[in-house]
Amino acid sequence: MPTVIVEGPKIDVEKKRELVRRITEVIKEVYEIPHVTVLIKENPPENVGIDGELLLDKKRGEGVD
């Protein structure tokens, strides 16, 4: 059974439901199998670094929190 791991920012439960449903549909279609596991790993901006800077700090610099 394939396992798909999605790492990204926090999203609400409804968006997670849609994400899992849509990923599962595609994997089932391509692999032609009945079972797919999707793992969602949420990463807060203070735990993500891009180009030597925390994402949290980059967002603050853009005026976005």
mmCIF file as gemmi writes it, N, C-alpha and C atoms, coordinates in Angstrom:
data_model
loop_
_atom_site.group_PDB
_atom_site.id
_atom_site.type_symbol
_atom_site.label_atom_id
_atom_site.label_alt_id
_atom_site.label_comp_id
_atom_site.label_asym_id
_atom_site.label_entity_id
_atom_site.label_seq_id
_atom_site.pdbx_PDB_ins_code
_atom_site.Cartn_x
_atom_site.Cartn_y
_atom_site.Cartn_z
_atom_site.occupancy
_atom_site.B_iso_or_equiv
_atom_site.pdbx_formal_charge
_atom_site.auth_seq_id
_atom_site.auth_asym_id
_atom_site.pdbx_PDB_model_num
ATOM 1 N N . MET Axp A 1 ? 0.848 -1.169 0 1 0 ? 1 A 1
ATOM 2 C CA . MET Axp A 1 ? 0 0 0 1 0 ? 1 A 1
ATOM 3 C C . MET Axp A 1 ? 0.895 1.234 0 1 0 ? 1 A 1
ATOM 4 N N . PRO Axp A 2 ? 0.681 2.168 -0.913 1 0 ? 2 A 1
ATOM 5 C CA . PRO Axp A 2 ? 1.49 3.387 -0.954 1 0 ? 2 A 1
ATOM 6 C C . PRO Axp A 2 ? 1.177 4.293 0.238 1 0 ? 2 A 1
ATOM 7 N N . THR Axp A 3 ? 2.209 4.988 0.676 1 0 ? 3 A 1
ATOM 8 C CA . THR Axp A 3 ? 2.054 5.997 1.716 1 0 ? 3 A 1
ATOM 9 C C . THR Axp A 3 ? 2.55 7.325 1.162 1 0 ? 3 A 1
ATOM 10 N N . VAL Axp A 4 ? 1.717 8.346 1.286 1 0 ? 4 A 1
ATOM 11 C CA . VAL Axp A 4 ? 2.058 9.688 0.827 1 0 ? 4 A 1
ATOM 12 C C . VAL Axp A 4 ? 2.22 10.555 2.071 1 0 ? 4 A 1
ATOM 13 N N . ILE Axp A 5 ? 3.336 11.269 2.159 1 0 ? 5 A 1
ATOM 14 C CA . ILE Axp A 5 ? 3.578 12.171 3.274 1 0 ? 5 A 1
ATOM 15 C C . ILE Axp A 5 ? 3.564 13.598 2.746 1 0 ? 5 A 1
ATOM 16 N N . VAL Axp A 6 ? 2.703 14.41 3.334 1 0 ? 6 A 1
ATOM 17 C CA . VAL Axp A 6 ? 2.583 15.817 2.949 1 0 ? 6 A 1
ATOM 18 C C . VAL Axp A 6 ? 3.087 16.651 4.118 1 0 ? 6 A 1
ATOM 19 N N . GLU Axp A 7 ? 4.099 17.464 3.883 1 0 ? 7 A 1
ATOM 20 C CA . GLU Axp A 7 ? 4.596 18.368 4.906 1 0 ? 7 A 1
ATOM 21 C C . GLU Axp A 7 ? 4.319 19.786 4.463 1 0 ? 7 A 1
ATOM 22 N N . GLY Axp A 8 ? 3.726 20.555 5.37 1 0 ? 8 A 1
ATOM 23 C CA . GLY Axp A 8 ? 3.399 21.927 5.018 1 0 ? 8 A 1
ATOM 24 C C . GLY Axp A 8 ? 2.89 22.693 6.219 1 0 ? 8 A 1
ATOM 25 N N . PRO Axp A 9 ? 2.368 23.881 5.978 1 0 ? 9 A 1
ATOM 26 C CA . PRO Axp A 9 ? 1.847 24.698 7.074 1 0 ? 9 A 1
ATOM 27 C C . PRO Axp A 9 ? 0.552 24.124 7.625 1 0 ? 9 A 1
ATOM 28 N N . LYS Axp A 10 ? 0.167 24.606 8.781 1 0 ? 10 A 1
ATOM 29 C CA . LYS Axp A 10 ? -1.079 24.163 9.395 1 0 ? 10 A 1
ATOM 30 C C . LYS Axp A 10 ? -2.265 24.588 8.541 1 0 ? 10 A 1
ATOM 31 N N . ILE Axp A 11 ? -3.232 23.674 8.406 1 0 ? 11 A 1
ATOM 32 C CA . ILE Axp A 11 ? -4.481 23.968 7.712 1 0 ? 11 A 1
ATOM 33 C C . ILE Axp A 11 ? -5.625 23.411 8.553 1 0 ? 11 A 1
ATOM 34 N N . ASP Axp A 12 ? -6.84 23.898 8.28 1 0 ? 12 A 1
ATOM 35 C CA . ASP Axp A 12 ? -7.97 23.429 9.089 1 0 ? 12 A 1
ATOM 36 C C . ASP Axp A 12 ? -8.407 22.026 8.657 1 0 ? 12 A 1
ATOM 37 N N . VAL Axp A 13 ? -9.251 21.423 9.476 1 0 ? 13 A 1
ATOM 38 C CA . VAL Axp A 13 ? -9.655 20.032 9.276 1 0 ? 13 A 1
ATOM 39 C C . VAL Axp A 13 ? -10.383 19.837 7.946 1 0 ? 13 A 1
ATOM 40 N N . GLU Axp A 14 ? -11.215 20.775 7.543 1 0 ? 14 A 1
ATOM 41 C CA . GLU Axp A 14 ? -11.926 20.632 6.269 1 0 ? 14 A 1
ATOM 42 C C . GLU Axp A 14 ? -10.947 20.588 5.094 1 0 ? 14 A 1
ATOM 43 N N . LYS Axp A 15 ? -9.928 21.416 5.126 1 0 ? 15 A 1
ATOM 44 C CA . LYS Axp A 15 ? -8.925 21.399 4.054 1 0 ? 15 A 1
ATOM 45 C C . LYS Axp A 15 ? -8.136 20.087 4.081 1 0 ? 15 A 1
ATOM 46 N N . LYS Axp A 16 ? -7.885 19.556 5.278 1 0 ? 16 A 1
ATOM 47 C CA . LYS Axp A 16 ? -7.2 18.262 5.377 1 0 ? 16 A 1
ATOM 48 C C . LYS Axp A 16 ? -8.049 17.158 4.767 1 0 ? 16 A 1
ATOM 49 N N . ARG Axp A 17 ? -9.333 17.177 5.038 1 0 ? 17 A 1
ATOM 50 C CA . ARG Axp A 17 ? -10.239 16.17 4.445 1 0 ? 17 A 1
ATOM 51 C C . ARG Axp A 17 ? -10.178 16.216 2.921 1 0 ? 17 A 1
ATOM 52 N N . GLU Axp A 18 ? -10.241 17.423 2.374 1 0 ? 18 A 1
ATOM 53 C CA . GLU Axp A 18 ? -10.192 17.567 0.915 1 0 ? 18 A 1
ATOM 54 C C . GLU Axp A 18 ? -8.843 17.102 0.371 1 0 ? 18 A 1
ATOM 55 N N . LEU Axp A 19 ? -7.768 17.49 1.032 1 0 ? 19 A 1
ATOM 56 C CA . LEU Axp A 19 ? -6.425 17.103 0.594 1 0 ? 19 A 1
ATOM 57 C C . LEU Axp A 19 ? -6.274 15.588 0.568 1 0 ? 19 A 1
ATOM 58 N N . VAL Axp A 20 ? -6.676 14.925 1.649 1 0 ? 20 A 1
ATOM 59 C CA . VAL Axp A 20 ? -6.576 13.467 1.735 1 0 ? 20 A 1
ATOM 60 C C . VAL Axp A 20 ? -7.443 12.801 0.675 1 0 ? 20 A 1
ATOM 61 N N . ARG Axp A 21 ? -8.662 13.291 0.49 1 0 ? 21 A 1
ATOM 62 C CA . ARG Axp A 21 ? -9.573 12.714 -0.503 1 0 ? 21 A 1
ATOM 63 C C . ARG Axp A 21 ? -8.987 12.821 -1.915 1 0 ? 21 A 1
ATOM 64 N N . ARG Axp A 22 ? -8.491 14.008 -2.27 1 0 ? 22 A 1
ATOM 65 C CA . ARG Axp A 22 ? -8.002 14.22 -3.636 1 0 ? 22 A 1
ATOM 66 C C . ARG Axp A 22 ? -6.699 13.461 -3.9 1 0 ? 22 A 1
ATOM 67 N N . ILE Axp A 23 ? -5.788 13.46 -2.94 1 0 ? 23 A 1
ATOM 68 C CA . ILE Axp A 23 ? -4.541 12.696 -3.11 1 0 ? 23 A 1
ATOM 69 C C . ILE Axp A 23 ? -4.858 11.213 -3.258 1 0 ? 23 A 1
ATOM 70 N N . THR Axp A 24 ? -5.757 10.723 -2.414 1 0 ? 24 A 1
ATOM 71 C CA . THR Axp A 24 ? -6.132 9.309 -2.465 1 0 ? 24 A 1
ATOM 72 C C . THR Axp A 24 ? -6.731 8.934 -3.806 1 0 ? 24 A 1
ATOM 73 N N . GLU Axp A 25 ? -7.593 9.782 -4.351 1 0 ? 25 A 1
ATOM 74 C CA . GLU Axp A 25 ? -8.2 9.502 -5.662 1 0 ? 25 A 1
ATOM 75 C C . GLU Axp A 25 ? -7.131 9.311 -6.735 1 0 ? 25 A 1
ATOM 76 N N . VAL Axp A 26 ? -6.162 10.204 -6.774 1 0 ? 26 A 1
ATOM 77 C CA . VAL Axp A 26 ? -5.117 10.135 -7.803 1 0 ? 26 A 1
ATOM 78 C C . VAL Axp A 26 ? -4.249 8.892 -7.622 1 0 ? 26 A 1
ATOM 79 N N . ILE Axp A 27 ? -3.832 8.619 -6.392 1 0 ? 27 A 1
ATOM 80 C CA . ILE Axp A 27 ? -2.978 7.457 -6.147 1 0 ? 27 A 1
ATOM 81 C C . ILE Axp A 27 ? -3.708 6.17 -6.503 1 0 ? 27 A 1
ATOM 82 N N . LYS Axp A 28 ? -4.975 6.057 -6.114 1 0 ? 28 A 1
ATOM 83 C CA . LYS Axp A 28 ? -5.751 4.856 -6.449 1 0 ? 28 A 1
ATOM 84 C C . LYS Axp A 28 ? -5.873 4.684 -7.961 1 0 ? 28 A 1
ATOM 85 N N . GLU Axp A 29 ? -6.088 5.781 -8.663 1 0 ? 29 A 1
ATOM 86 C CA . GLU Axp A 29 ? -6.226 5.729 -10.122 1 0 ? 29 A 1
ATOM 87 C C . GLU Axp A 29 ? -4.922 5.272 -10.777 1 0 ? 29 A 1
ATOM 88 N N . VAL Axp A 30 ? -3.813 5.825 -10.333 1 0 ? 30 A 1
ATOM 89 C CA . VAL Axp A 30 ? -2.521 5.512 -10.947 1 0 ? 30 A 1
ATOM 90 C C . VAL Axp A 30 ? -2.049 4.106 -10.583 1 0 ? 30 A 1
ATOM 91 N N . TYR Axp A 31 ? -2.124 3.755 -9.312 1 0 ? 31 A 1
ATOM 92 C CA . TYR Axp A 31 ? -1.643 2.447 -8.861 1 0 ? 31 A 1
ATOM 93 C C . TYR Axp A 31 ? -2.651 1.321 -9.073 1 0 ? 31 A 1
ATOM 94 N N . GLU Axp A 32 ? -3.904 1.69 -9.268 1 0 ? 32 A 1
ATOM 95 C CA . GLU Axp A 32 ? -4.985 0.715 -9.433 1 0 ? 32 A 1
ATOM 96 C C . GLU Axp A 32 ? -5.053 -0.234 -8.237 1 0 ? 32 A 1
ATOM 97 N N . ILE Axp A 33 ? -5.061 0.354 -7.051 1 0 ? 33 A 1
ATOM 98 C CA . ILE Axp A 33 ? -5.164 -0.41 -5.809 1 0 ? 33 A 1
ATOM 99 C C . ILE Axp A 33 ? -6.208 0.241 -4.899 1 0 ? 33 A 1
ATOM 100 N N . PRO Axp A 34 ? -6.735 -0.521 -3.929 1 0 ? 34 A 1
ATOM 101 C CA . PRO Axp A 34 ? -7.816 0 -3.102 1 0 ? 34 A 1
ATOM 102 C C . PRO Axp A 34 ? -7.383 0.777 -1.849 1 0 ? 34 A 1
ATOM 103 N N . HIS Axp A 35 ? -6.132 0.649 -1.412 1 0 ? 35 A 1
ATOM 104 C CA . HIS Axp A 35 ? -5.742 1.25 -0.131 1 0 ? 35 A 1
ATOM 105 C C . HIS Axp A 35 ? -4.577 2.223 -0.295 1 0 ? 35 A 1
ATOM 106 N N . VAL Axp A 36 ? -4.72 3.403 0.309 1 0 ? 36 A 1
ATOM 107 C CA . VAL Axp A 36 ? -3.687 4.43 0.277 1 0 ? 36 A 1
ATOM 108 C C . VAL Axp A 36 ? -3.63 5.069 1.666 1 0 ? 36 A 1
ATOM 109 N N . THR Axp A 37 ? -2.429 5.311 2.158 1 0 ? 37 A 1
ATOM 110 C CA . THR Axp A 37 ? -2.263 6.019 3.421 1 0 ? 37 A 1
ATOM 111 C C . THR Axp A 37 ? -1.703 7.406 3.137 1 0 ? 37 A 1
ATOM 112 N N . VAL Axp A 38 ? -2.312 8.427 3.732 1 0 ? 38 A 1
ATOM 113 C CA . VAL Axp A 38 ? -1.829 9.802 3.601 1 0 ? 38 A 1
ATOM 114 C C . VAL Axp A 38 ? -1.514 10.318 4.999 1 0 ? 38 A 1
ATOM 115 N N . LEU Axp A 39 ? -0.295 10.779 5.183 1 0 ? 39 A 1
ATOM 116 C CA . LEU Axp A 39 ? 0.123 11.365 6.455 1 0 ? 39 A 1
ATOM 117 C C . LEU Axp A 39 ? 0.339 12.859 6.253 1 0 ? 39 A 1
ATOM 118 N N . ILE Axp A 40 ? -0.251 13.665 7.114 1 0 ? 40 A 1
ATOM 119 C CA . ILE Axp A 40 ? -0.075 15.116 7.049 1 0 ? 40 A 1
ATOM 120 C C . ILE Axp A 40 ? 0.792 15.53 8.231 1 0 ? 40 A 1
ATOM 121 N N . LYS Axp A 41 ? 1.898 16.158 7.927 1 0 ? 41 A 1
ATOM 122 C CA . LYS Axp A 41 ? 2.8 16.661 8.964 1 0 ? 41 A 1
ATOM 123 C C . LYS Axp A 41 ? 2.8 18.184 8.871 1 0 ? 41 A 1
ATOM 124 N N . GLU Axp A 42 ? 2.294 18.81 9.909 1 0 ? 42 A 1
ATOM 125 C CA . GLU Axp A 42 ? 2.214 20.269 9.913 1 0 ? 42 A 1
ATOM 126 C C . GLU Axp A 42 ? 3.47 20.861 10.55 1 0 ? 42 A 1
ATOM 127 N N . ASN Axp A 43 ? 3.994 21.867 9.901 1 0 ? 43 A 1
ATOM 128 C CA . ASN Axp A 43 ? 5.209 22.518 10.363 1 0 ? 43 A 1
ATOM 129 C C . ASN Axp A 43 ? 4.924 23.993 10.623 1 0 ? 43 A 1
ATOM 130 N N . PRO Axp A 44 ? 4.973 24.412 11.892 1 0 ? 44 A 1
ATOM 131 C CA . PRO Axp A 44 ? 4.771 25.831 12.172 1 0 ? 44 A 1
ATOM 132 C C . PRO Axp A 44 ? 5.923 26.655 11.603 1 0 ? 44 A 1
ATOM 133 N N . PRO Axp A 45 ? 5.672 27.914 11.253 1 0 ? 45 A 1
ATOM 134 C CA . PRO Axp A 45 ? 6.69 28.748 10.603 1 0 ? 45 A 1
ATOM 135 C C . PRO Axp A 45 ? 7.983 28.893 11.406 1 0 ? 45 A 1
ATOM 136 N N . GLU Axp A 46 ? 7.911 28.749 12.736 1 0 ? 46 A 1
ATOM 137 C CA . GLU Axp A 46 ? 9.141 28.862 13.523 1 0 ? 46 A 1
ATOM 138 C C . GLU Axp A 46 ? 10.009 27.612 13.429 1 0 ? 46 A 1
ATOM 139 N N . ASN Axp A 47 ? 9.501 26.557 12.779 1 0 ? 47 A 1
ATOM 140 C CA . ASN Axp A 47 ? 10.269 25.328 12.605 1 0 ? 47 A 1
ATOM 141 C C . ASN Axp A 47 ? 10.735 25.113 11.164 1 0 ? 47 A 1
ATOM 142 N N . VAL Axp A 48 ? 10.587 26.123 10.316 1 0 ? 48 A 1
ATOM 143 C CA . VAL Axp A 48 ? 10.964 25.992 8.906 1 0 ? 48 A 1
ATOM 144 C C . VAL Axp A 48 ? 11.959 27.097 8.553 1 0 ? 48 A 1
ATOM 145 N N . GLY Axp A 49 ? 13.093 26.706 8.004 1 0 ? 49 A 1
ATOM 146 C CA . GLY Axp A 49 ? 14.077 27.679 7.553 1 0 ? 49 A 1
ATOM 147 C C . GLY Axp A 49 ? 14.2 27.654 6.043 1 0 ? 49 A 1
ATOM 148 N N . ILE Axp A 50 ? 14.232 28.828 5.44 1 0 ? 50 A 1
ATOM 149 C CA . ILE Axp A 50 ? 14.393 28.957 3.991 1 0 ? 50 A 1
ATOM 150 C C . ILE Axp A 50 ? 15.502 29.971 3.739 1 0 ? 50 A 1
ATOM 151 N N . ASP Axp A 51 ? 16.511 29.564 2.988 1 0 ? 51 A 1
ATOM 152 C CA . ASP Axp A 51 ? 17.634 30.441 2.657 1 0 ? 51 A 1
ATOM 153 C C . ASP Axp A 51 ? 18.266 31.073 3.896 1 0 ? 51 A 1
ATOM 154 N N . GLY Axp A 52 ? 18.426 30.282 4.959 1 0 ? 52 A 1
ATOM 155 C CA . GLY Axp A 52 ? 19.111 30.75 6.156 1 0 ? 52 A 1
ATOM 156 C C . GLY Axp A 52 ? 18.271 31.6 7.091 1 0 ? 52 A 1
ATOM 157 N N . GLU Axp A 53 ? 16.969 31.666 6.848 1 0 ? 53 A 1
ATOM 158 C CA . GLU Axp A 53 ? 16.098 32.495 7.673 1 0 ? 53 A 1
ATOM 159 C C . GLU Axp A 53 ? 14.837 31.711 8.02 1 0 ? 53 A 1
ATOM 160 N N . LEU Axp A 54 ? 14.368 31.863 9.261 1 0 ? 54 A 1
ATOM 161 C CA . LEU Axp A 54 ? 13.122 31.198 9.639 1 0 ? 54 A 1
ATOM 162 C C . LEU Axp A 54 ? 11.959 31.764 8.837 1 0 ? 54 A 1
ATOM 163 N N . LEU Axp A 55 ? 11.058 30.892 8.448 1 0 ? 55 A 1
ATOM 164 C CA . LEU Axp A 55 ? 9.869 31.317 7.713 1 0 ? 55 A 1
ATOM 165 C C . LEU Axp A 55 ? 9.078 32.337 8.526 1 0 ? 55 A 1
ATOM 166 N N . LEU Axp A 56 ? 9.037 32.168 9.831 1 0 ? 56 A 1
ATOM 167 C CA . LEU Axp A 56 ? 8.361 33.111 10.719 1 0 ? 56 A 1
ATOM 168 C C . LEU Axp A 56 ? 8.906 34.524 10.523 1 0 ? 56 A 1
ATOM 169 N N . ASP Axp A 57 ? 10.22 34.647 10.444 1 0 ? 57 A 1
ATOM 170 C CA . ASP Axp A 57 ? 10.839 35.963 10.265 1 0 ? 57 A 1
ATOM 171 C C . ASP Axp A 57 ? 10.611 36.52 8.866 1 0 ? 57 A 1
ATOM 172 N N . LYS Axp A 58 ? 10.624 35.644 7.876 1 0 ? 58 A 1
ATOM 173 C CA . LYS Axp A 58 ? 10.344 36.085 6.497 1 0 ? 58 A 1
ATOM 174 C C . LYS Axp A 58 ? 8.935 36.651 6.4 1 0 ? 58 A 1
ATOM 175 N N . LYS Axp A 59 ? 7.964 35.973 7.034 1 0 ? 59 A 1
ATOM 176 C CA . LYS Axp A 59 ? 6.579 36.446 7.01 1 0 ? 59 A 1
ATOM 177 C C . LYS Axp A 59 ? 6.46 37.808 7.685 1 0 ? 59 A 1
ATOM 178 N N . ARG Axp A 60 ? 7.15 37.972 8.79 1 0 ? 60 A 1
ATOM 179 C CA . ARG Axp A 60 ? 7.106 39.268 9.495 1 0 ? 60 A 1
ATOM 180 C C . ARG Axp A 60 ? 7.656 40.376 8.631 1 0 ? 60 A 1
ATOM 181 N N . GLY Axp A 61 ? 8.713 40.082 7.885 1 0 ? 61 A 1
ATOM 182 C CA . GLY Axp A 61 ? 9.31 41.07 7.001 1 0 ? 61 A 1
ATOM 183 C C . GLY Axp A 61 ? 8.388 41.498 5.881 1 0 ? 61 A 1
ATOM 184 N N . GLU Axp A 62 ? 7.465 40.6 5.525 1 0 ? 62 A 1
ATOM 185 C CA . GLU Axp A 62 ? 6.492 40.896 4.465 1 0 ? 62 A 1
ATOM 186 C C . GLU Axp A 62 ? 5.225 41.517 5.029 1 0 ? 62 A 1
ATOM 187 N N . GLY Axp A 63 ? 5.145 41.636 6.364 1 0 ? 63 A 1
ATOM 188 C CA . GLY Axp A 63 ? 3.942 42.173 6.981 1 0 ? 63 A 1
ATOM 189 C C . GLY Axp A 63 ? 2.822 41.15 7.074 1 0 ? 63 A 1
ATOM 190 N N . VAL Axp A 64 ? 3.175 39.865 6.999 1 0 ? 64 A 1
ATOM 191 C CA . VAL Axp A 64 ? 2.198 38.795 7.08 1 0 ? 64 A 1
ATOM 192 C C . VAL Axp A 64 ? 2.497 37.96 8.313 1 0 ? 64 A 1
ATOM 193 N N . ASP Axp A 65 ? 1.465 37.628 9.12 1 0 ? 65 A 1
ATOM 194 C CA . ASP Axp A 65 ? 1.676 36.769 10.29 1 0 ? 65 A 1
ATOM 195 C C . ASP Axp A 65 ? 0.987 35.456 10.129 1 0 ? 65 A 1
